[in-house]
Amino acid sequence: MRWLCQQPERPLLKAKAVNQTAVECSWTVSGSPVYGVFYATSFLDFYLSPRQVRTPSVGLTVTVDSDEQFLFLVRVVAPFLGPPSDYAVVKMIPNEKLPPRNLHRVRVDKTQATLKWQPPYDSPSKPLTYAIHMRDVIRKVERDYKLTTQNNTVEYVLKGLEPGGRYSISVRLRNMSKEASFTLSTVPLAAPEALKFLTEKDHIYLFWKSLAVREKGFNESRVRYLQLTTAFETKCQ
């Protein structure tokens, strides 16, 4: 009796780190056998005692230790052993190099804004120090703040903003380059009320109700931009 067997084809493996502890593996091959994904931190470990995950699908996510480099390969393991794929080398993403997550504004008023975000990874084992950078897009002024906390959800209040301002905000872990950022605009002031004009020869007097009457903390020294129409300019000549 003679058996005719066809050897499974060699899989083409792709593997990439999706966060600090997960590696996404996928491969292309025909047929419907059972695959084994083998991985280890060195070629010696691969030879002596590789870790293995079996699956009938052509992709899966493997959970590994953080901040390590791993070798991966995939091959058919049932109904019989097939040829291995090429090795895929995956360097895991270190915890401290990830940016803060879900940075957004919770509340924005005229002179302050409440920011909220989560740490780069869940349940930090020690307090993390965040660097908060604020750039005034209109006045071209920059300010930096610092916050240290171990909380899983972080809130921070930016104060001393200007009504109607536009600000670029970025948050990152201290001494790290990757950051989360967004732009916010504060609530503008209302227009002055009860504007009146009084003309005398070559002068025009303007009167209006001060915003300090209803705007708490309004600074009278703020610059007011005044625009005269052509009609008034002609009358002053």
KAKA-V706847 format. One record per residue. RES is the residue in one letter. SS is DSSP state (h for helix, s for strand, l for the rest). NEAR is the number of other C-alpha atoms within 12 Angstrom. Layout:
res: (RES,RES)
ss: (SS,SS)
near: (NEAR,NEAR)
//
This chain:
res: (M,R,W,L,C,Q,Q,P,E,R,P,L,L,K,A,K,A,V,N,Q,T,A,V,E,C,S,W,T,V,S,G,S,P,V,Y,G,V,F,Y,A,T,S,F,L,D,F,Y,L,S,P,R,Q,V,R,T,P,S,V,G,L,T,V,T,V,D,S,D,E,Q,F,L,F,L,V,R,V,V,A,P,F,L,G,P,P,S,D,Y,A,V,V,K,M,I,P,N,E,K,L,P,P,R,N,L,H,R,V,R,V,D,K,T,Q,A,T,L,K,W,Q,P,P,Y,D,S,P,S,K,P,L,T,Y,A,I,H,M,R,D,V,I,R,K,V,E,R,D,Y,K,L,T,T,Q,N,N,T,V,E,Y,V,L,K,G,L,E,P,G,G,R,Y,S,I,S,V,R,L,R,N,M,S,K,E,A,S,F,T,L,S,T,V,P,L,A,A,P,E,A,L,K,F,L,T,E,K,D,H,I,Y,L,F,W,K,S,L,A,V,R,E,K,G,F,N,E,S,R,V,R,Y,L,Q,L,T,T,A,F,E,T,K,C,Q)
ss: (l,l,l,l,l,l,l,l,l,l,l,s,s,s,s,s,s,l,l,l,l,s,s,s,s,s,s,s,l,l,l,l,l,s,s,s,s,s,s,s,l,l,h,h,h,h,h,h,h,l,s,s,s,s,s,l,l,l,s,s,s,s,s,l,l,l,l,l,s,s,s,s,s,s,s,s,s,s,l,l,l,l,l,l,l,l,l,s,s,s,s,l,l,l,h,h,h,l,l,l,s,s,s,s,s,s,s,s,l,l,l,l,s,s,s,s,s,s,l,l,l,l,l,l,l,l,l,s,s,s,s,s,s,s,s,s,l,l,l,l,s,s,s,s,s,s,s,s,s,l,l,l,l,s,s,s,s,s,l,l,l,l,l,l,l,s,s,s,s,s,s,s,s,l,l,l,l,l,l,s,s,s,s,s,s,l,l,l,l,l,l,l,s,s,s,s,s,s,s,s,l,l,s,s,s,s,s,s,s,l,h,h,h,l,l,l,l,l,l,l,l,l,l,l,l,l,l,l,l,h,h,h,h,h,h,h,l)
near: (3,4,5,6,9,11,19,24,23,23,31,25,31,27,32,29,30,21,29,29,26,26,33,26,36,29,32,21,26,18,19,17,24,25,40,37,41,36,36,30,28,22,20,13,17,20,14,13,14,22,24,23,27,23,25,24,23,28,27,24,23,33,23,29,23,25,21,24,26,35,36,41,36,43,39,36,26,19,18,17,19,24,21,26,28,20,26,32,24,34,26,30,26,23,26,28,24,28,31,35,24,23,29,26,28,19,20,29,25,27,28,27,31,24,31,30,33,30,36,35,29,21,16,19,13,15,17,30,25,35,29,35,27,33,27,25,21,16,16,13,17,18,22,20,23,22,23,21,23,21,24,22,23,29,27,30,24,33,19,19,32,30,29,23,29,28,34,29,33,35,42,35,33,26,18,22,17,22,28,31,27,23,24,33,27,28,20,18,24,17,18,20,16,12,14,13,14,14,15,13,12,13,15,20,16,19,14,17,17,22,22,19,15,14,19,13,17,20,17,14,10,14,8,13,8,8,10,15,11,10,11,20,14,13,15,16,12)
//
